[in-house]
Amino acid sequence: MSLINLKVNKQLLNLKFEGYKLSLDPIPVLKQPVVDGVQSVSLGNEDYSYLQTRMSLLHNSLSQDPWSPGCVFYVNSKHNVLWTSLGEDGRLTIPRCVWSIPMECSTSHANATLYFPAADWAVLCDGGRSLYILYTPSRAAGEPWMVYHTHNLEISTSSYLLHAIHHTFPTGQQIDSVIATVLHKSKLTDELHFPESFAFISILEWHSFVCGQDNQIWSKKRTRRLYGTTFPEYAAIDNIGGEAICVASQNEFQFYFDSEGIVHKKSAAEEKEVLPSKYTYIQTPEDISVYFRLPEHIKKGDLQVNLCSGRLEVLVQGNCVLSGDLANFIDHQSSTWILKDNKLEVTLFKAEAGLMWQELVKGNKEGEELMDPALVEEVHSRLAHLTSDSEVTPSNKMPFNLEQLEECDSTTEQLTFQRIDGNEHIETHRANLGGHQWLFCRQPNPESLPPICLRHDVDGILWQPKNVSSEGEMEHFEVEHTATFPALGYVLASKQDKKFVSSSPDSSFAVISDCSRHLYLYCQPESLQSGLELRNRKTGQSVAHIAKQFVVFLENCDRMMGLAVSNECAPVCVLSTVEAMELRKRKIGQLVAHIAKQFVVFLENCDRMMAVSNECIFALSQDILYAAIVKCG
């Protein structure tokens, strides 16, 4: 298992951010009645656990098409899937029923959930036992859908579709989906052991479906199940090959069932076993010695060592053992290698003597650095004056003033990000997210895993899990810092009534919705026109960034049920109306150098919020769909 280190990209941080200013600029909001009201299934008497309640409250009734971000879908009270979009004329199109959930098959205990794994395929879970694979031609035009496969989940409680992906192969195609449910531990096998304090267990069902080139007949290929004692904040199938699942939760998830074989459970000894390093190296201020342990039968003719000023490649009998760019440059003409006692020793002379390298090969974690005893002794001697033989008496005084801390500065969440191999059933990567509040998970780019946003200090940091491969190196998994939302973590801590949080696909702005009526928008800084200058009246210093806040009020919105965001439009779903908020690019004047805007939208008649798109913000209540057209800049 590899530990993932979340490295913040300092170039993406705004260290001079000073706060948000409220803007009174009007924001166009489009509103559309919802046909027959949004589906709203209440929890049954048997759904009384915390996990079941949390799973229900996380539901977003607006589903956005990642291939056409201006299109949104929702299920109404009559089990019809309705389509609407923001037209080229700037108006919401008339809702159109694209498919109806079969009533005779529906045993829903929860709201239906919808996901789009491909441009012409959709997966829908009715909230109960049925999972549908739907062919969806021309979704942007609202064409009718066709059901190609119906699968019985054999679930007697609420079920939610969390993620789905699509793969195309020369012989056909495959769709993988992740279904979440909550079961009482008495319904699980006796081989699983849980603490007595946990009565209900979260279950993730990973279903794989395949079909031939004719696209007509789908069949179930494989079913895998994982369990955990908490409901996951994040669950997604790795988009590269679909051979692993990523989960973020307060407690670990692990496999307990696989229809294709027995799940191997590691013993305590195996859990503690550490794989040996492929190589070791020792460095001095002048050179680096790299050692490879080889089998007994290896001869000098079986080895090939290629040295360049910035690259190292080692092959044994034609197999690559180590290849990649060096952390710094070497004098390749002076560098040598030798085979002795079944051990290959490569001596690299540094081009810049005295520079201590942080790693040998960039991004390679398969080696281990051994400290040079002479170097360690020298460091100890230099630090001797900073040490003492006498014990330091602890002070009763606090090292900081507790009055300076606020509630938003603390978190009880101890989240863990896991990547678990679906074939070997072992955890391949892990990242400790403890100490960083979970802010939101954004709808992904169709070709990538969903990004996650965590609080770091006061900011919101967007992290993108992804597979990375480069020439001459094996593919590896990492989590990259891709965007920063200034002070979003601090702002969210003050929103006690927040329902949904998201951002535009290009990270140009973030959106927060209340449980009813209000939307708050925070845009990234924008540049000042050339020749303009703004100074702080109190300090006289030149101001480089001004954060502007916009509040959007949606009339008649008592409960927000869905939220979906695009770059220019934010649709909102309330119980009876669909509204779209329009935020066109406008000249702010000659007062700002960089403007980060916050928009707050009030929704009339909004009973519950729920979804965000690339061209607007959609919000959904029980009876209204709102769309606010957004353009920060």
Secondary structure, 3 states (H helix, E strand, C coil): CEECCCCCCHHHCCCCCCCEEECCCCCCEEEEECCCCECCCCCCCCCCCHHHHHHHHCCCCCEEECCEEEEEEEEECCCEEEEEEECCCCCECCCEEEEECCCCCCCCCCCCEEEEEECCEEEEECCCCEEEEEECCCHHHCCCCEEEEEEECCCCCCEEEEEEEEEEECCEEEEEEEEEEEEEHHHCCCCCCCCCCCCEEEEEEEEEEEECCCCCCEEEEEEEEEEECCCCCEEEECCCCCCEEEEEECCCCEEEEECCCCCCCCCHHHHHCCCCCCEEEEECCCEEEEEEECCCCCCHHHEEEEECCCEEEEEECCEEEEEEEECCCECCCCCEEEEECCEEEEEEEECCCCCCCCCCECCCCCEEECCCHHHHHHHHHHCHHHCCCCCCCCCCCCCCCHHHCCHHHCCCCCCEEEEEECCCCCEEEEEECCCCCEEEECCCCCCCCCCEEEEECCEEEEEEEEEECCCCCCCEEEEEEEEEECCHHHHHHHCCCEEEEEECCCCCEEEEEECCCEEEEEECCCECCCCCCCECCCCCCECCCEEEEEEEEECCCCEEEEEEECCCECCEEEEEEEEEECCCCCCCCCCCCEEEEEEEEEECCCEEEEEECCCEEEEEEEEEEEEEECCCC
